[in-house]
Amino acid sequence: MPIQYHIHVQEGDVAPYVLLPGDPGRVETIASYWDSAKKIASNREYTTYTGLYKGMPISCTSTGIGAPSTAIALEELARIGATTFLRVGTCGTYQDEISNGDIIIFDSAVRFDGTSVLYAPIEYPAVANYEVLNACIAAAGKLNIPHHVGATRSGDTFYARQGKPGSSFNNFWQSNWEHFQEDMKRLNVKGSEMETGIVFVLPKLWGLRAGSMAVVVDNTFRVTDESGQFDAEATLDHSAENIQRLAQLGSESLYMLYQNDLKKNA
């Protein structure tokens, strides 16, 4: 199998168990929680480390922002032997009881992205693999990390059609979307981010496993300034503590899954 065009890794470079953050800058932070780690490649938005966590072979590859670049990472990782994927990202929340720093473990995704429908019709379910989901929940309980389980809304935009009218640079087309935030809240959708839908759909199509979790960095949801613009720098809580908690829980979740796999295959 030749070196993969975008992620610049080849067969033997990655473990079967792979963590998927969006930001390439977070890969080294995540790998710092392992017993050992080696940088394998870095190209465009894709940075990959491989190492050992409590004796388990593990990799981490960044996916960039949104479904298109995430789909590329998933395609190329699957081609070289990755079988279990766990997204570890950040999100906003529609629910008042969820605080910044809490982890949402996603069991499903409302598909508002344009990429996944090119692989499967919108009726096709975007759901977590139950083994990965159960391992994530068990790991959060073991580590005593505040967490919630539920659906996320996965879309293609960071600014447009998000939360309050005015959160985009120019309101070219609002239509009924000005009520979108309240609709998601009433539907008990817990998270809002850009990647989980595709992370759930593709491995399911291929007979592989996937899960997703995100640390909440915006529980005010799209507060706008006096000009009507969303100020991400002032609103989003990307503290080191939040990212470290995510790194710890993601690694431990895959380890618990690994242990379960060993028992199942014994």
SVG drawing of the C-alpha trace seen along z (x, -y; Angstrom):
<svg xmlns="http://www.w3.org/2000/svg" viewBox="-39 -48 48 65">
<polyline fill="none" stroke="black" stroke-width="0.4" points="0.0,0.0 1.6,-3.3 2.0,-6.3 -1.4,-8.1 -1.7,-11.3 -2.9,-13.7 -2.0,-12.3 1.5,-11.1 1.4,-7.9 1.5,-4.3 0.6,-0.8 2.4,-0.1 2.6,-3.7 -0.7,-3.8 -2.3,-1.6 -5.8,-0.1 -7.1,-2.5 -7.0,-6.2 -7.9,-9.4 -9.2,-12.2 -8.8,-15.8 -9.5,-18.6 -6.6,-20.9 -3.1,-19.6 -1.7,-21.6 -3.6,-19.3 -2.0,-16.0 1.2,-16.5 -0.8,-17.4 -2.8,-14.2 0.3,-12.1 2.0,-13.6 -0.4,-11.4 0.9,-8.2 3.8,-6.1 5.6,-6.8 4.9,-8.6 6.6,-9.4 5.6,-11.9 5.0,-10.1 4.0,-12.8 2.6,-16.3 1.1,-17.6 -1.6,-20.3 -4.1,-19.9 -3.0,-16.3 -0.5,-15.6 -0.1,-12.0 1.6,-10.6 1.8,-6.8 2.8,-5.3 1.8,-3.2 -0.7,-4.0 -0.6,-1.5 0.8,1.0 -1.9,0.4 -0.8,-0.6 -2.5,-4.0 -2.4,-6.7 -3.7,-10.3 -4.4,-12.1 -5.8,-15.6 -8.6,-16.0 -8.8,-19.8 -12.1,-21.6 -15.3,-20.1 -16.6,-17.1 -14.7,-17.2 -11.2,-17.1 -12.3,-14.6 -13.7,-12.3 -10.2,-12.4 -8.5,-11.4 -10.9,-8.6 -10.6,-7.2 -6.8,-7.2 -6.5,-5.9 -8.9,-3.0 -6.9,-2.1 -3.8,-1.5 -5.3,0.5 -7.1,-1.7 -10.3,-0.1 -11.5,-2.1 -11.9,-5.8 -12.7,-8.2 -13.2,-11.9 -12.0,-14.1 -13.1,-17.7 -14.7,-20.8 -18.3,-21.9 -21.0,-24.3 -24.2,-23.3 -27.8,-24.2 -28.7,-22.9 -28.7,-25.2 -27.6,-22.5 -24.3,-21.7 -21.3,-23.8 -18.1,-24.7 -15.5,-22.0 -18.1,-19.2 -17.6,-16.4 -20.5,-15.4 -20.2,-11.8 -22.2,-11.6 -24.4,-8.7 -25.8,-10.1 -25.6,-13.1 -28.2,-15.2 -26.7,-15.5 -26.6,-19.0 -23.3,-18.5 -23.0,-18.2 -20.3,-15.5 -22.0,-12.5 -25.0,-12.7 -22.5,-12.0 -21.8,-8.6 -25.2,-7.7 -28.8,-9.1 -29.9,-11.4 -32.1,-8.6 -29.0,-6.5 -28.4,-6.7 -25.4,-8.6 -24.8,-6.7 -21.9,-5.7 -20.7,-2.1 -22.1,-0.7 -18.8,0.8 -17.0,-2.5 -19.9,-4.4 -19.9,-2.1 -16.2,-2.4 -16.4,-6.2 -19.1,-6.3 -17.3,-3.8 -14.0,-5.8 -15.7,-9.0 -17.2,-7.4 -13.8,-5.9 -12.1,-9.2 -14.9,-11.1 -15.2,-13.6 -18.5,-15.5 -20.2,-14.2 -23.4,-14.0 -24.6,-11.5 -26.7,-12.5 -27.0,-13.8 -25.0,-16.5 -25.8,-18.7 -23.0,-18.4 -22.9,-21.1 -20.7,-22.7 -20.4,-26.3 -18.8,-27.9 -20.5,-31.3 -23.5,-31.2 -26.8,-29.8 -25.5,-29.3 -27.4,-30.5 -28.5,-34.1 -29.2,-36.2 -26.1,-38.3 -23.6,-35.7 -22.4,-35.7 -20.7,-38.6 -23.7,-39.4 -27.2,-38.0 -27.8,-37.2 -30.3,-34.5 -31.8,-33.7 -35.2,-32.2 -36.5,-30.0 -33.0,-29.5 -33.2,-32.3 -35.2,-29.9 -32.8,-27.0 -31.2,-27.3 -34.5,-26.9 -35.5,-24.1 -32.3,-22.1 -32.8,-22.8 -36.4,-21.5 -35.2,-18.4 -32.8,-17.7 -29.7,-18.0 -26.9,-18.5 -23.9,-19.6 -23.0,-21.6 -19.9,-21.0 -18.8,-20.1 -17.3,-16.5 -19.2,-13.9 -21.8,-13.1 -19.2,-12.0 -17.2,-10.2 -20.2,-8.1 -21.4,-7.5 -18.2,-6.4 -16.9,-3.7 -20.4,-2.3 -20.6,-1.9 -17.2,-0.2 -18.0,2.2 -15.5,0.4 -16.1,-1.3 -16.4,-4.9 -17.3,-7.1 -17.1,-10.8 -16.8,-13.1 -16.2,-16.8 -15.4,-19.2 -17.9,-22.1 -16.2,-25.4 -19.4,-27.5 -22.4,-27.2 -23.6,-30.8 -24.1,-29.7 -23.2,-32.4 -23.4,-35.5 -22.9,-38.5 -21.3,-41.8 -22.7,-45.2 -22.1,-45.0 -24.0,-41.8 -20.9,-39.7 -20.0,-36.5 -16.7,-37.1 -15.1,-33.6 -12.0,-34.8 -14.1,-36.3 -16.7,-33.5 -15.0,-30.2 -13.2,-28.5 -10.2,-26.7 -8.4,-26.5 -5.5,-24.0 -7.4,-22.2 -10.3,-21.5 -8.0,-20.1 -6.1,-18.0 -9.3,-16.5 -10.3,-15.6 -6.9,-14.0 -7.0,-12.0 -10.6,-10.7 -10.0,-9.9 -6.9,-7.9 -8.5,-6.0 -11.7,-5.3 -9.7,-3.6 -7.7,-1.7 -10.9,-0.3 -12.1,0.7 -8.8,2.4 -9.1,4.3 -12.6,5.4 -11.4,6.5 -8.6,8.6 -11.1,10.4 -13.6,10.9 -10.9,12.4 -9.2,14.5"/>
</svg>
